[in-house]
């Protein structure tokens, strides 16, 4: 009898899938619904503005502005649709983010089943994924809907590909290819999609004794390998189109081969996937966050520390993988996927919780495996009691995630209120000035306990909510104050933000 906690067979009721779907949906709504009544913040206004003023040219050249140094042609189309449906009601945008996230968890659950995980392991993995505290920024921040939407199409592509392997219906293959292409043009995260499909095919089918039954038959290996070629061709085509469309956008500007950057990002992701770091900083103060960042940024001054840390990380990954391979060969698939989803982020310049969404796809089954294994070791040998203890443990995890995210939501809610009040007060200021004036705003609030406010997007927000005011709106920093005074001040007004109010400087 196979004791693998992820893959052993079990007898279940025929309606167990429906029950599991309900559990996943309810858990996602329970954890993230508090954000539904928050206002827009930061980059949200820029993306909505692009959707409102959508043109064919925007679909092709939506990244020419320095503010959006990226290539995501379909994002303006997404915000165009959202704006047509919800207008400037933030509720609809937040609701869409939650829906995309829950759909991703349901797709993830079905993918795990297609990879032969037992149902309780699949639902535990999906519940960990759908409620994880690291999704704070991805779901609470409307601008991160591109992450959710991209992986909705990516996961749909993976599921369609797995169904094609089983059923050999050619339309499923082309559907998978088309969905992957859409995911690529929404966000560059989908660049790793062909690699994920390759790993699943290699580890799960080509190197194992398991055959793909009721599908491609004895031609599975050769046909499956050939079927990956169009995905890599699609990848090359995307990169070529990106290079000729926006030649100033180079991946080299976004990536760094500096080992210090690798070490910093590795520590960031490892810690944030296992601990609610922002909640901890809420308690001890965010000045500690700045101190840690400063210390990590200064590591590169000691070459020996950099080399030693880099080698320790690589050796640790190798040792962990070898241990997994020897103790549970089936778990290695998710370890590899976790490494693949994490690896590109390690070289990325900059970091944020929204980048943890991909690694969590590999992390969740690994966490589920250790949870189920731990419960098996500490409970008596009754399968029913073991299963009950597993679900009690998952309920505790979901409750913990809710408490963490609810506490973090309070800061996002406060940040969104400050943002709304700032825009309202600025609208009042502008309404009292002569038409045709240039109005500059200085020292706008930017962040609050890790939640964004108006570090970008203020000008777009004013144009969205006060389009009838015929004034030029600008934002300036404190260092530009003397330049403004030395320039032509005719019809130019400067206001400084302080404690929720604007004070006129000239």
C-alpha positions as CSV (number, residue, x, y, z in Angstrom):
1,X,0.0,0.0,0.0
2,X,1.3,3.4,-1.0
3,X,1.5,5.8,2.0
4,X,2.2,8.9,0.0
5,X,0.0,11.6,1.6
6,X,-0.4,13.3,-1.7
7,X,-1.1,10.4,-4.0
8,X,-2.7,7.5,-2.1
9,X,-6.1,6.4,-3.4
10,X,-9.3,7.1,-1.4
11,X,-13.0,6.5,-1.7
12,X,-15.0,9.7,-1.9
13,X,-18.6,10.7,-2.5
14,X,-19.5,11.6,-6.1
15,X,-20.3,15.2,-4.9
16,X,-16.9,15.7,-3.2
17,X,-15.7,17.9,-6.1
18,X,-18.6,20.3,-5.7
19,X,-18.1,20.4,-1.9
20,X,-14.4,21.2,-2.5
21,X,-15.3,23.9,-5.0
22,X,-17.6,25.5,-2.4
23,X,-14.9,25.3,0.3
24,X,-12.3,27.1,-2.0
25,X,-14.8,29.8,-3.1
26,X,-16.0,30.5,0.5
27,X,-12.5,30.6,1.9
28,X,-11.4,33.1,-0.8
29,X,-14.4,35.3,-0.2
30,X,-14.0,35.0,3.6
31,X,-10.4,36.2,3.5
32,X,-10.5,38.9,0.9
33,X,-14.0,40.4,0.9
34,X,-13.0,43.1,3.4
35,X,-11.2,45.0,0.6
36,X,-14.4,45.3,-1.5
37,X,-15.2,48.8,-0.2
38,X,-11.7,50.3,-0.5
39,X,-11.1,53.2,-2.9
40,X,-8.5,53.3,-5.7
41,X,-4.8,54.0,-5.0
42,X,-1.6,54.8,-6.8
43,X,-1.2,53.2,-10.2
44,X,-4.9,52.3,-10.4
45,X,-5.7,55.7,-11.8
46,X,-3.1,55.4,-14.5
47,X,-4.4,52.0,-15.7
48,X,-8.0,53.2,-15.6
49,X,-7.1,56.3,-17.5
50,X,-5.5,54.1,-20.2
51,X,-8.7,52.1,-20.4
52,X,-10.9,55.2,-20.6
53,X,-8.8,56.7,-23.4
54,X,-8.2,53.4,-25.2
55,X,-7.1,53.4,-28.8
56,X,-5.7,50.8,-31.2
57,X,-2.3,52.5,-30.8
58,X,-2.5,51.9,-27.0
59,X,-2.8,48.2,-27.5
60,X,0.5,48.2,-29.3
61,X,2.4,51.0,-27.7
62,X,1.0,51.1,-24.2
63,X,4.4,51.1,-22.5
64,X,6.0,54.2,-24.1
65,X,5.6,56.3,-21.0
66,X,8.4,56.1,-18.4
67,X,5.8,55.4,-15.7
68,X,4.9,52.1,-17.3
69,X,8.2,50.7,-18.4
70,X,6.6,47.4,-19.4
71,X,5.0,45.7,-22.4
72,X,1.5,44.6,-21.6
73,X,-0.7,45.4,-24.6
74,X,-3.9,43.8,-23.4
75,X,-4.0,45.5,-20.0
76,X,-5.6,48.7,-21.4
77,X,-8.2,46.5,-23.0
78,X,-8.9,44.8,-19.7
79,X,-9.3,48.2,-17.9
80,X,-11.5,49.4,-20.8
81,X,-13.9,46.5,-20.2
82,X,-13.8,47.1,-16.4
83,X,-14.5,50.8,-16.9
84,X,-17.4,50.1,-19.3
85,X,-19.0,47.8,-16.7
86,X,-18.1,49.5,-13.4
87,X,-17.3,53.1,-14.3
88,X,-15.4,54.7,-11.5
89,X,-16.8,52.5,-8.8
90,X,-13.9,50.8,-7.0
91,X,-16.1,48.1,-5.7
92,X,-16.4,46.5,-9.1
93,X,-12.7,46.5,-9.7
94,X,-12.0,44.9,-6.3
95,X,-14.7,42.3,-6.9
96,X,-13.1,41.4,-10.2
97,X,-9.8,40.9,-8.5
98,X,-11.3,38.5,-6.0
99,X,-13.2,36.6,-8.7
100,X,-10.0,36.1,-10.8
101,X,-8.1,35.0,-7.7
102,X,-10.8,32.4,-6.7
103,X,-11.0,31.2,-10.3
104,X,-7.3,30.7,-10.3
105,X,-7.6,28.6,-7.1
106,X,-10.3,26.4,-8.8
107,X,-8.1,26.0,-11.9
108,X,-5.2,25.1,-9.6
109,X,-7.3,22.5,-7.9
110,X,-8.3,20.8,-11.2
111,X,-4.6,20.9,-12.4
112,X,-3.5,19.1,-9.2
113,X,-6.2,16.4,-9.8
114,X,-5.0,16.0,-13.3
115,X,-1.5,15.5,-11.9
116,X,-2.9,12.5,-9.9
117,X,-3.0,14.2,-6.4
118,X,-5.7,12.7,-4.1
119,X,-8.6,15.0,-3.6
120,X,-7.9,15.9,0.0
121,X,-4.3,16.9,-0.8
122,X,-5.5,18.9,-3.8
123,X,-8.1,20.8,-1.8
124,X,-5.7,21.5,1.1
125,X,-3.1,22.8,-1.4
126,X,-5.8,25.0,-3.0
127,X,-7.0,26.3,0.3
128,X,-3.5,27.2,1.3
129,X,-3.0,29.0,-2.0
130,X,-6.3,30.9,-2.1
131,X,-6.0,32.3,1.4
132,X,-2.2,32.8,1.8
133,X,-1.3,36.1,3.5
134,X,1.3,36.9,0.8
135,X,-1.5,37.6,-1.6
136,X,-2.2,40.9,0.2
137,X,-0.8,43.2,-2.4
138,X,-1.9,41.1,-5.3
139,X,-5.6,41.1,-4.4
140,X,-6.0,44.3,-2.4
141,X,-4.3,46.5,-5.0
142,X,-6.4,46.8,-8.2
143,X,-3.3,47.4,-10.3
144,X,-2.2,43.9,-9.6
145,X,-5.3,42.5,-11.4
146,X,-2.9,42.0,-14.4
147,X,-1.1,39.3,-12.3
148,X,-4.4,37.5,-11.5
149,X,-5.7,37.8,-15.1
150,X,-2.5,36.6,-16.6
151,X,-2.4,33.5,-14.4
152,X,-6.1,32.9,-15.1
153,X,-5.2,32.4,-18.7
154,X,-1.9,30.6,-17.9
155,X,-3.5,28.1,-15.6
156,X,-6.4,27.6,-18.1
157,X,-3.7,26.9,-20.7
158,X,-2.0,24.3,-18.5
159,X,-5.4,22.6,-17.7
160,X,-6.3,22.5,-21.4
161,X,-2.9,21.0,-22.2
162,X,-3.3,18.3,-19.6
163,X,-6.8,17.5,-20.9
164,X,-5.4,17.3,-24.4
165,X,-2.8,14.7,-23.2
166,X,-5.6,12.7,-21.7
167,X,-8.3,13.0,-24.4
168,X,-6.2,13.7,-27.6
169,X,-8.8,16.3,-28.8
170,X,-6.8,18.6,-31.0
171,X,-9.0,21.6,-30.2
172,X,-7.9,21.4,-26.6
173,X,-4.3,21.7,-27.7
174,X,-4.9,24.8,-29.8
175,X,-7.1,26.2,-27.0
176,X,-4.1,25.8,-24.7
177,X,-1.8,27.5,-27.1
178,X,-4.2,30.4,-27.6
179,X,-4.8,30.9,-23.9
180,X,-1.0,31.0,-23.3
181,X,-0.6,33.7,-26.0
182,X,-3.3,35.8,-24.3
183,X,-1.5,35.4,-20.9
184,X,1.8,36.5,-22.4
185,X,0.3,39.8,-23.8
186,X,-1.3,40.5,-20.4
187,X,1.8,40.2,-18.3
188,X,5.4,38.9,-18.9
189,X,5.1,36.4,-16.1
190,X,3.7,33.9,-18.6
191,X,7.2,33.7,-20.2
192,X,7.8,30.7,-17.9
193,X,4.6,28.8,-19.1
194,X,6.5,26.7,-21.7
195,X,9.0,25.7,-19.0
196,X,6.2,24.6,-16.6
197,X,4.6,22.5,-19.3
198,X,7.9,21.0,-20.2
199,X,8.6,20.1,-16.5
200,X,5.1,18.6,-16.0
201,X,5.5,16.5,-19.2
202,X,9.1,15.3,-18.4
203,X,8.7,14.6,-14.7
204,X,5.1,13.3,-14.6
205,X,5.0,11.3,-17.8
206,X,8.2,10.9,-19.8
207,X,10.4,9.9,-16.8
208,X,7.8,7.9,-14.9
209,X,6.2,4.6,-15.5
210,X,2.8,6.2,-15.7
211,X,1.2,6.3,-19.2
212,X,-1.2,8.9,-20.5
213,X,-4.2,6.6,-21.0
214,X,-7.3,7.2,-23.2
215,X,-5.3,9.8,-25.1
216,X,-2.2,9.8,-27.2
217,X,-1.4,6.1,-26.6
218,X,2.0,4.8,-27.5
219,X,2.9,7.9,-29.5
220,X,2.7,10.0,-26.3
221,X,6.4,10.7,-25.8
222,X,7.2,11.8,-29.4
223,X,4.0,13.7,-29.9
224,X,4.1,15.4,-26.5
225,X,7.7,16.6,-27.0
226,X,6.8,18.0,-30.5
227,X,3.7,19.6,-29.0
228,X,5.9,21.9,-26.9
229,X,7.7,23.4,-29.9
230,X,4.8,25.8,-30.8
231,X,4.8,27.1,-27.2
232,X,8.5,28.0,-27.4
233,X,8.0,29.5,-30.9
234,X,5.2,31.6,-29.4
235,X,7.6,32.7,-26.7
236,X,10.3,33.7,-29.2
237,X,7.6,35.5,-31.3
238,X,6.5,37.5,-28.2
239,X,10.1,38.5,-27.4
240,X,10.7,39.6,-31.1
241,X,7.4,41.6,-31.2
242,X,8.3,43.2,-27.9
243,X,11.8,44.2,-29.2
244,X,10.6,45.7,-32.4
245,X,7.6,47.4,-30.9
246,X,9.3,49.0,-27.9
247,X,13.1,48.8,-28.6
248,X,13.8,51.0,-25.5
249,X,12.3,48.3,-23.2
250,X,15.1,45.8,-22.6
251,X,14.9,43.0,-20.1
252,X,18.4,43.9,-19.1
253,X,17.0,47.0,-17.6
254,X,14.7,44.9,-15.4
255,X,17.1,42.1,-14.5
256,X,20.3,42.0,-12.5
257,X,23.0,39.3,-12.5
258,X,24.5,40.8,-9.3
259,X,24.7,38.0,-6.7
260,X,23.7,40.5,-4.0
261,X,20.4,41.1,-5.8
262,X,19.9,37.3,-6.0
263,X,20.6,36.9,-2.3
264,X,18.3,39.8,-1.2
265,X,15.4,38.6,-3.4
266,X,15.9,34.9,-2.3
267,X,15.7,36.0,1.4
268,X,12.7,38.3,0.6
269,X,10.7,35.5,-1.0
270,X,11.6,32.7,1.4
271,X,10.7,34.9,4.4
272,X,7.5,36.3,2.9
273,X,6.2,32.9,1.9
274,X,6.5,31.6,5.4
275,X,6.0,34.6,7.7
276,X,3.5,37.5,7.6
277,X,6.4,40.0,7.4
278,X,4.3,43.2,6.9
279,X,2.2,42.3,10.0
280,X,5.4,41.9,12.0
281,X,6.6,45.3,10.7
282,X,3.2,46.8,11.8
283,X,4.2,45.7,15.3
284,X,7.9,46.6,15.5
285,X,7.8,49.6,13.1
286,X,8.7,50.1,9.5
287,X,12.0,51.7,10.3
288,X,13.3,48.2,10.9
289,X,12.3,47.4,7.3
290,X,14.4,50.3,6.1
291,X,17.3,49.2,8.3
292,X,17.2,45.6,6.9
293,X,17.0,46.9,3.3
294,X,19.9,49.2,3.9
295,X,21.9,46.3,5.4
296,X,21.1,44.0,2.4
297,X,22.0,46.7,-0.1
298,X,25.4,47.1,1.5
299,X,26.2,43.4,1.4
300,X,28.0,43.9,-2.0
301,X,30.7,45.8,-0.2
302,X,32.0,42.4,1.2
303,X,32.7,40.1,-1.7
304,X,33.5,37.1,0.6
305,X,30.0,37.4,2.2
306,X,28.3,37.6,-1.2
307,X,30.1,34.5,-2.6
308,X,29.6,32.5,0.6
309,X,25.9,33.4,0.8
310,X,25.4,32.6,-2.9
311,X,27.0,29.2,-2.5
312,X,25.0,28.4,0.7
313,X,21.7,29.2,-1.1
314,X,22.6,27.0,-4.2
315,X,23.8,24.1,-2.0
316,X,20.7,24.4,0.2
317,X,18.4,24.2,-2.8
318,X,20.3,21.2,-4.2
319,X,20.3,19.3,-0.8
320,X,16.6,20.0,-0.3
321,X,15.8,18.7,-3.8
322,X,17.9,15.6,-3.3
323,X,16.1,14.9,0.0
324,X,12.7,15.3,-1.7
325,X,13.8,13.0,-4.5
326,X,14.7,10.3,-2.1
327,X,11.8,10.6,0.3
328,X,9.0,11.4,-2.1
329,X,9.7,11.3,-5.9
330,X,6.2,12.6,-6.7
331,X,6.8,15.8,-4.7
332,X,9.8,16.7,-6.8
333,X,7.4,18.0,-9.6
334,X,6.2,20.8,-7.3
335,X,9.6,21.5,-6.0
336,X,10.8,22.0,-9.6
337,X,7.8,24.2,-10.4
338,X,8.4,26.2,-7.2
339,X,12.1,26.8,-8.3
340,X,11.0,27.7,-11.8
341,X,8.4,30.2,-10.7
342,X,10.8,31.6,-8.1
343,X,14.0,31.7,-10.2
344,X,13.2,34.6,-12.6
345,X,12.1,36.8,-9.6
346,X,15.5,36.3,-8.0
347,X,17.1,38.4,-10.8
348,X,14.4,41.0,-10.9
349,X,15.4,44.5,-9.9
350,X,13.0,45.4,-7.2
351,X,10.5,43.3,-5.3
352,X,7.0,43.3,-3.9
353,X,4.4,40.9,-2.5
354,X,2.7,40.7,-5.9
355,X,5.7,38.7,-7.2
356,X,5.0,35.9,-4.7
357,X,1.9,34.8,-6.6
358,X,3.8,32.6,-9.0
359,X,6.0,30.9,-6.4
360,X,3.0,30.1,-4.3
361,X,1.7,27.8,-7.1
362,X,4.7,25.5,-6.3
363,X,4.9,26.3,-2.6
364,X,1.3,25.3,-1.7
365,X,1.5,21.6,-2.6
366,X,4.8,21.4,-0.8
367,X,3.2,23.0,2.3
368,X,0.2,20.7,2.0
369,X,2.5,17.6,1.8
370,X,4.3,18.6,5.0
371,X,1.1,19.4,6.8
372,X,-0.5,16.1,5.9
373,X,2.7,14.2,6.8
374,X,2.9,15.9,10.1
375,X,-0.7,15.1,11.0
376,X,-0.2,11.5,10.0
377,X,2.8,11.2,12.4
378,X,1.1,12.8,15.4
379,X,-2.4,11.2,15.2
380,X,-3.6,7.7,15.6
381,X,-3.9,5.3,12.7
382,X,-7.6,6.0,11.9
383,X,-8.0,7.4,8.3
384,X,-11.2,9.2,9.2
385,X,-9.6,10.9,12.3
386,X,-6.5,11.8,10.3
387,X,-8.6,13.4,7.6
388,X,-10.5,15.3,10.3
389,X,-7.3,16.5,11.9
390,X,-6.0,17.7,8.5
391,X,-9.1,19.8,7.9
392,X,-9.0,21.2,11.4
393,X,-5.4,22.2,10.7
394,X,-6.4,23.8,7.4
395,X,-9.3,25.7,9.2
396,X,-6.7,27.1,11.7
397,X,-4.5,28.2,8.8
398,X,-7.4,29.9,7.0
399,X,-8.4,31.6,10.2
400,X,-4.8,32.8,10.8
401,X,-4.6,34.1,7.2
402,X,-7.9,35.9,7.6
403,X,-6.7,37.6,10.8
404,X,-3.4,38.7,9.2
405,X,-5.1,40.0,6.0
406,X,-7.8,41.7,7.9
407,X,-5.2,43.6,10.0
408,X,-3.3,44.5,6.8
409,X,-6.6,45.4,5.1
410,X,-7.2,48.1,7.7
411,X,-4.0,49.8,6.6
412,X,-5.0,49.5,2.9
413,X,-8.5,50.9,3.8
414,X,-6.9,53.8,5.6
415,X,-4.5,54.5,2.7
416,X,-7.5,54.4,0.2
417,X,-9.4,56.9,2.4
418,X,-6.5,59.2,2.5
419,X,-6.2,58.9,-1.2
420,X,-9.9,59.7,-1.8
421,X,-9.8,62.6,0.6
422,X,-6.7,64.0,-1.0
423,X,-8.2,63.9,-4.5
424,X,-11.5,65.4,-3.2
425,X,-9.6,68.3,-1.4
426,X,-7.4,68.8,-4.5
427,X,-10.6,69.0,-6.6
428,X,-11.9,71.7,-4.3
429,X,-8.7,73.7,-4.6
430,X,-8.6,73.5,-8.4
431,X,-12.3,74.5,-8.7
432,X,-11.5,77.8,-7.1
433,X,-8.7,78.7,-9.5
434,X,-9.1,80.5,-12.9
435,X,-9.4,78.2,-15.9
436,X,-6.2,77.7,-17.8
437,X,-4.0,77.8,-14.7
438,X,-1.1,75.5,-14.0
439,X,-1.7,73.9,-10.6
440,X,1.2,72.1,-8.9
441,X,0.9,69.9,-5.9
442,X,3.8,69.0,-3.6
443,X,4.6,66.4,-0.9
444,X,1.6,64.2,-1.6
445,X,1.2,61.1,0.6
446,X,2.9,58.1,-0.9
447,X,2.7,55.0,1.3
448,X,1.3,54.0,4.6
449,X,2.6,50.8,6.4
450,X,3.4,49.2,3.0
451,X,0.1,50.2,1.4
452,X,0.2,52.5,-1.6
453,X,-1.5,55.9,-1.7
454,X,-0.4,58.5,-4.3
455,X,3.2,57.7,-5.1
456,X,2.0,57.8,-8.7
457,X,-1.4,58.4,-10.5
458,X,-2.4,61.7,-9.0
459,X,-2.6,63.6,-12.3
460,X,-4.6,60.8,-13.9
461,X,-6.9,60.7,-10.9
462,X,-7.6,64.5,-11.2
463,X,-8.3,64.1,-14.9
464,X,-10.7,61.1,-14.3
465,X,-12.7,62.7,-11.5
466,X,-12.6,66.3,-12.6
467,X,-12.5,66.3,-16.4
468,X,-14.4,69.6,-16.7
469,X,-11.7,71.6,-14.9
470,X,-9.6,73.1,-17.6
471,X,-6.4,73.4,-15.7
472,X,-3.0,71.8,-16.1
473,X,-2.3,69.6,-13.0
474,X,1.3,68.7,-12.1
475,X,3.1,67.1,-9.2
476,X,6.5,68.3,-8.0
477,X,8.9,67.3,-5.3
478,X,10.4,69.5,-2.6
479,X,13.6,69.9,-4.5
480,X,11.8,71.6,-7.4
481,X,10.4,74.4,-5.2
482,X,13.2,76.9,-5.9
483,X,13.0,76.1,-9.6
484,X,9.3,77.0,-9.7
485,X,9.9,80.3,-7.8
486,X,12.7,81.2,-10.3
487,X,10.5,80.4,-13.3
488,X,7.6,82.2,-14.9
489,X,4.8,82.1,-12.2
490,X,2.1,83.6,-14.3
491,X,-1.1,81.6,-13.8
492,X,0.9,79.1,-11.8
493,X,-0.1,78.0,-8.3
494,X,1.7,75.7,-5.9
495,X,0.1,73.8,-3.0
496,X,1.7,71.7,-0.4
497,X,0.0,68.7,1.2
498,X,0.2,68.6,5.0
499,X,-2.0,66.6,7.4
500,X,-4.8,66.1,5.0
501,X,-5.0,69.7,3.8
502,X,-3.4,71.8,1.0
503,X,-1.6,75.0,1.9
504,X,-0.9,77.5,-0.9
505,X,2.8,78.5,-1.1
506,X,2.3,80.9,-4.0
